[in-house]
Amino acid sequence: PLSGVQQTHLTTPACVVVIDTLDECEREEDIRAILQLLTQNKDMRPVSLQVFITSRLQLYIRLSFKQILNRTY
């Protein structure tokens, strides 16, 4: 839905998404999918997307972040 936003001002609108307790997803595959989808939107225009993620320190989550290309986190 954010990709359909029309820019009506000279400035780029910002959108902040908060994902709380990422570690509480039932499947590790879901966590990997969420993180991968978020990296695909890093250059989205006309909206500046910022994501704040909270989680307990879990090895599989740390490894998922390390697999993100170009370290965009």
C-alpha positions in Angstrom: 0.0 0.0 0.0 2.8 2.4 0.7 4.1 2.2 -2.9 0.8 3.7 -4.1 1.2 6.9 -2.0 1.3 10.0 -4.1 3.8 12.7 -3.2 2.0 16.0 -2.9 4.6 18.1 -1.1 8.2 19.0 -1.8 9.3 16.8 1.1 9.1 13.0 1.2 6.6 11.7 3.8 8.0 9.4 6.5 6.3 6.3 7.8 7.6 4.5 10.9 6.6 0.8 11.4 7.1 -0.8 14.8 7.5 -4.6 15.0 7.4 -5.5 18.6 8.6 -8.9 19.9 9.8 -10.3 16.6 11.0 -13.4 18.4 7.4 -14.4 19.2 6.6 -15.4 15.6 5.7 -19.0 15.6 8.1 -20.1 12.8 11.6 -19.0 12.1 10.8 -18.9 8.4 8.3 -16.2 9.1 11.0 -14.0 10.7 13.3 -14.5 7.8 10.5 -13.6 5.4 9.6 -10.4 7.3 13.2 -9.3 7.4 13.8 -10.0 3.7 10.6 -8.1 2.7 11.7 -5.1 4.7 15.1 -5.0 2.9 13.3 -4.9 -0.5 11.6 -1.7 0.6 14.7 0.2 1.7 14.6 2.5 -1.4 10.8 2.9 -1.6 9.6 6.2 -3.0 7.7 8.5 -2.4 7.6 7.3 1.3 10.6 7.2 3.6 10.1 3.9 5.5 11.8 3.5 8.8 11.4 0.2 10.8 11.9 -0.2 14.5 12.2 -3.9 15.6 12.3 -5.2 19.1 13.1 -8.8 20.0 14.8 -10.9 22.6 18.3 -11.9 21.6 17.9 -15.1 19.6 20.6 -16.7 17.5 18.3 -17.4 14.5 17.3 -13.7 14.4 20.9 -12.5 14.6 21.8 -14.9 11.8 18.8 -13.6 9.7 20.2 -10.1 10.0 23.6 -11.2 9.0 22.2 -12.7 5.8 20.8 -9.4 4.7 22.8 -8.2 1.7 24.6 -4.8 1.9 23.9 -4.7 5.7 20.9 -2.4 5.2 19.9 -2.6 8.9 
